[in-house]
Amino acid sequence: MVRPNRINSAVTNGTTSENMIFYRDVVDGLKADMKHLQSKYFYDAMGDRLFQRIMKSSAYYLFNCELEIFSKRTADLASLILQQDGPFDLIELGPGDCTKSGYLLEYLVKANADFTYFPIDISASIIRYIETELPQRIPGIKITSLEGEYDDMLTKAAALSAHRKVILFLGSNLGNMTPKQSLTFSRKIRSHLHTGDLILIGLDLKKDPRIVLAAYNDKEGITRQFNLNLLKRINRELKANFDLSKFEHYPTYDPATGACKSYLVSLEDQVVSLIAGDNLEMISFKKGEPVYMELSHKYTIDEINRMAQQAGFSIAGFFYDSKGWFVDAFWRAM
Ligand SMILES: C[S@@+](CC[C@H](N)C(=O)[O-])C[C@H]1O[C@@H](n2cnc3c(N)ncnc32)[C@H](O)[C@@H]1O
């Protein structure tokens, strides 16, 4: 078995500075006029498990649509990557448990493609899972894992070799940014690539708004638990005293803009305290006040084409699921 290598970010290895950054982000977010929390903090070990349950829920169509593309069109996806000769680095941003990308990785290893896989994830438990499980599922795969944020770790991964790059950004993860942030981030990715390098982006398409909204409001209440779990994490890591029964999950979808947003609404007037080191903050919530938790933006193909072009990419291919609800788009650096 080939042993995975690991690269950690300076501030995401369990140090006090990591805790202080989390504290600052949470306090700044909760003291803003529009209270908000950053969705990247959803993914502690329990958040990872809850997200795996969301993926299996029947309402969350995004997972099954993209799974269909990766399991049924594996050879077509791989052939686009293998059109170019030579060794390459396959960098995946936010891979989760690799259920979908695993199909492509396995195909490429069996085809004797000369590549190293670089999973970049902020979740320590996901990185540990990939390092342990992937070599068993795909014997012979070469892995260098990077635990940390997309931005930092992409810079590190891109500098590790002169090989051509293929980036995977699946699961509509880019949709967690606003369209403006997405364009900025796509340009940043482009700045790390050479002409001809590829990025495969999975994006959710605009469709019947009832189908979209139901995906974020599953009957089993798993998405609700997933959102509330961030308050639990803040209680544990920042010695806070959120009473979870005093907040309710509230998703919205605006079919005109494509913005699907999740909120936690305060069910009464209340004050919550948070502590890190010598710092203590008291945050007041009004009855009915929302805390903005996450954006999951939906796109049209025209909007995706425009973003690709403005970020410096041409379109190399589109792969749709059989319902036409989700797309994996190959962009080539121009
Ligand atoms: C919604 S899951 C999607 C997983 C997988 N791509 C899929 O399609 O099933 C998002 C993943 O991205 C990671 N993630 C979220 N925000 C991140 C960030 N800012 N930097 C690095 N990883 C992040 C999470 O830990 C999680 O594993």
PDBQT file of the ligand as one rigid body, heavy atoms in Angstrom, charges set to zero:
ROOT
HETATM    1  C1  LIG A 401     -20.942  19.769   1.174  1.00  0.00    +0.000 C 
HETATM    2  S1  LIG A 401     -19.528  18.777   1.470  1.00  0.00    +0.000 S 
HETATM    3  C2  LIG A 401     -19.311  18.148  -0.172  1.00  0.00    +0.000 C 
HETATM    4  C3  LIG A 401     -18.425  16.958  -0.261  1.00  0.00    +0.000 C 
HETATM    5  C4  LIG A 401     -18.158  16.434  -1.674  1.00  0.00    +0.000 C 
HETATM    6  N1  LIG A 401     -17.493  17.421  -2.510  1.00  0.00    +0.000 N 
HETATM    7  C5  LIG A 401     -19.425  15.989  -2.334  1.00  0.00    +0.000 C 
HETATM    8  O1  LIG A 401     -19.736  16.535  -3.386  1.00  0.00    +0.000 OA
HETATM    9  O2  LIG A 401     -20.090  15.086  -1.825  1.00  0.00    +0.000 OA
HETATM   10  C6  LIG A 401     -18.316  20.032   1.610  1.00  0.00    +0.000 C 
HETATM   11  C7  LIG A 401     -16.900  19.564   1.941  1.00  0.00    +0.000 C 
HETATM   12  O3  LIG A 401     -16.031  20.694   1.786  1.00  0.00    +0.000 OA
HETATM   13  C8  LIG A 401     -15.291  20.907   2.995  1.00  0.00    +0.000 C 
HETATM   14  N2  LIG A 401     -15.167  22.380   3.127  1.00  0.00    +0.000 N 
HETATM   15  C9  LIG A 401     -16.163  23.283   3.315  1.00  0.00    +0.000 A 
HETATM   16  N3  LIG A 401     -15.678  24.546   3.332  1.00  0.00    +0.000 NA
HETATM   17  C10 LIG A 401     -14.318  24.436   3.158  1.00  0.00    +0.000 A 
HETATM   18  C11 LIG A 401     -13.252  25.375   3.072  1.00  0.00    +0.000 A 
HETATM   19  N4  LIG A 401     -13.485  26.699   3.160  1.00  0.00    +0.000 N 
HETATM   20  N5  LIG A 401     -11.995  24.923   2.879  1.00  0.00    +0.000 NA
HETATM   21  C12 LIG A 401     -11.752  23.578   2.781  1.00  0.00    +0.000 A 
HETATM   22  N6  LIG A 401     -12.724  22.632   2.852  1.00  0.00    +0.000 NA
HETATM   23  C13 LIG A 401     -14.003  23.048   3.038  1.00  0.00    +0.000 A 
HETATM   24  C14 LIG A 401     -16.095  20.256   4.088  1.00  0.00    +0.000 C 
HETATM   25  O4  LIG A 401     -15.298  19.853   5.186  1.00  0.00    +0.000 OA
HETATM   26  C15 LIG A 401     -16.739  19.069   3.357  1.00  0.00    +0.000 C 
HETATM   27  O5  LIG A 401     -15.918  17.928   3.369  1.00  0.00    +0.000 OA
ENDROOT
TORSDOF 0
